[in-house]
Amino acid sequence: MSGFENFWAIYGNLVLTLGTNALLALSIWLTLACGMLAMANAAFMGIGAYTAALLTMNYDVPFTVALAGGMAAPALVAALIGLPTLRLSGVYLAMATLGFGEVVRVTILNTESLTGGALGLNGIPQLTQWWHVVLSVVIVLFVLWRVRASKIGRSFDAIRGDETAAGLMGIDVRANKMLAFVAGAMIAGLAGALNAHLTFFIGPNEYGFDRGVEILTMAILGGIGGLAGPVLGSFIITVLPELLRGFADLRLIANGVILVVIVLFLPQGIWDPARFKRWMRQGRGGQGGKRHA
């Protein structure tokens, strides 16, 4: 038991960070699954983190209420900004949502009396327990698995494949996009709320452009062909810096080289069910040919 306690004392925060990063990767997977390259997830994470932290620090609300507030606030903001921005697509949507993220960061910096400004919020109570993170990941995975197998999931697939054809088939493209965008914001807000009550401190620079790219990298690296992909990608992006810690200044270079190699040779991500099925068919075909010979 002492060995486990020592392990948890050293790596406990890393393990819990794996869970919150998995939630972030799943949040952007949801929008990518609907054909949207939206880069606002880091901003939604920040909104959820600050909302939940302020609720517990200033109003002493129960942790569950703070988590609910951390999900509701970014969902409301997503619904408001989604009305004009979801008319865009591709790189234009990415630019618009990146601009929104910068607006959120500047707003946090200029509301010192509420958010602490550039100094951030200190002394956030450490309320996040391991089972909060595990339960959140399990529930989100279950809900997304059910959505993926439902009519809504099939609509998302159709929109990602061809938005115009999906509309001609009677699918409400705008409503489905809004649903994916708001749901993704809720998941990102949940991750932010959990993370805020894990790290004691949050600041505006934690939710900027770099974090947004990191979240997108998790999903793309793992692959968006299934729910396992974002979880796998988040695990790699979270653990890789620790494994490369001994390389000191070369760590970031090694990290970038690994990602470039994977993107070049595995463009659909590491977890690609279609590729696995193709390999299995080829293996069976090879064995059948040998038996025939």
Residue pairs with C-beta under 8 A, 6 or more apart in sequence:
8 15
12 130
13 198
13 199
14 238
14 239
14 242
15 130
16 128
16 130
16 133
16 194
16 198
17 195
17 198
17 238
18 234
18 235
18 238
18 239
19 133
19 134
19 136
19 137
19 194
20 133
20 191
20 194
20 195
20 198
21 191
21 218
21 234
21 235
21 237
21 238
22 137
22 230
22 231
22 234
22 235
23 136
23 137
23 140
23 187
23 188
23 190
23 191
23 194
24 41
24 45
24 187
24 188
24 191
24 215
24 218
24 234
25 215
25 218
25 219
25 222
25 230
25 231
25 233
25 234
26 140
26 141
26 144
26 187
26 227
26 230
26 231
27 41
27 44
27 184
27 185
27 186
27 187
27 188
27 191
27 215
28 38
28 41
28 184
28 188
28 215
28 216
28 218
28 219
28 230
29 144
29 219
29 224
29 227
29 229
29 230
30 144
30 180
30 183
30 184
30 187
31 37
31 38
31 41
31 180
31 181
31 184
32 160
32 219
32 224
33 148
33 153
33 156
33 157
33 160
33 180
33 224
34 156
34 159
34 160
34 176
34 177
34 180
34 181
35 89
35 156
35 159
35 160
35 161
35 163
35 177
36 86
36 89
36 93
36 177
36 180
36 181
37 90
37 91
37 93
37 94
38 93
38 94
38 97
38 181
38 184
39 94
39 97
39 98
39 101
39 212
39 213
39 216
40 78
40 81
40 97
40 98
40 100
40 101
40 185
40 212
41 184
41 185
41 188
41 212
41 215
41 216
42 101
42 188
42 207
42 208
42 209
42 211
42 212
42 215
43 74
43 97
43 100
43 101
43 104
43 105
43 207
43 212
44 74
44 77
44 78
44 184
44 185
44 188
44 189
44 192
45 74
45 188
45 189
45 191
45 192
45 195
45 207
45 211
45 215
46 104
46 105
46 108
46 192
46 202
46 204
46 206
46 207
47 73
47 74
47 77
47 104
47 189
47 192
48 70
48 71
48 73
48 74
48 188
48 189
48 190
48 191
48 192
48 193
48 196
49 70
49 189
49 192
49 193
49 195
49 196
49 202
49 206
49 207
50 108
50 115
50 121
50 192
50 196
50 202
51 66
51 69
51 70
51 72
51 73
51 74
51 189
51 193
52 66
52 67
52 69
52 70
52 192
52 193
52 196
52 197
53 66
53 121
53 124
53 193
53 196
53 197
53 202
54 114
54 115
54 121
55 61
55 65
55 66
55 69
55 70
56 63
56 66
56 124
56 125
56 127
56 197
57 121
57 123
57 124
57 125
61 69
63 127
63 132
63 197
66 127
66 193
66 197
67 132
67 190
67 193
67 194
69 193
70 189
70 190
70 192
70 193
70 196
71 186
71 187
71 189
71 190
71 193
72 186
72 189
73 189
74 185
74 186
74 188
74 189
74 192
75 182
75 183
75 185
75 186
75 189
77 185
78 181
78 182
78 184
78 185
78 186
79 178
79 182
81 100
82 177
82 178
82 181
82 182
83 178
85 93
85 96
85 97
85 100
86 93
86 174
86 177
86 178
86 181
88 96
89 163
98 209
98 212
101 207
101 208
101 209
101 212
102 208
102 209
104 207
105 204
105 205
105 207
105 208
108 115
108 117
108 204
108 207
109 117
109 118
109 204
110 117
111 117
112 118
112 119
115 121
115 204
116 122
116 203
117 204
118 203
118 204
119 203
120 201
120 202
120 203
120 204
121 196
121 201
121 202
121 203
122 200
122 201
123 200
123 201
124 196
124 197
124 199
124 200
124 201
124 202
125 197
126 197
126 198
126 200
127 197
128 194
128 195
128 197
128 198
132 194
133 194
136 190
136 194
137 231
140 187
140 190
141 227
141 231
144 227
145 227
147 153
148 227
152 176
152 179
155 166
155 171
155 172
155 176
156 176
156 180
158 165
158 166
158 169
158 171
159 166
159 171
159 173
159 176
159 177
163 173
166 173
167 173
188 215
192 207
195 202
196 202
214 237
217 233
217 237
217 259
218 230
218 233
218 234
218 236
218 237
219 229
219 230
219 233
220 233
220 263
220 269
221 233
221 236
221 237
221 259
221 262
221 263
221 269
221 270
222 228
222 229
222 230
222 231
222 232
222 233
222 234
222 236
222 269
222 270
222 271
223 229
223 232
223 233
223 266
223 268
223 269
223 270
223 271
223 272
224 230
224 269
225 268
225 269
225 271
225 272
225 273
225 274
226 271
226 273
228 271
229 269
229 270
229 271
229 272
232 270
232 271
233 269
233 270
233 271
236 270
240 255
240 258
241 251
241 255
244 250
244 251
244 254
244 255
245 251
247 254
262 269
262 270
266 272
268 274
268 275
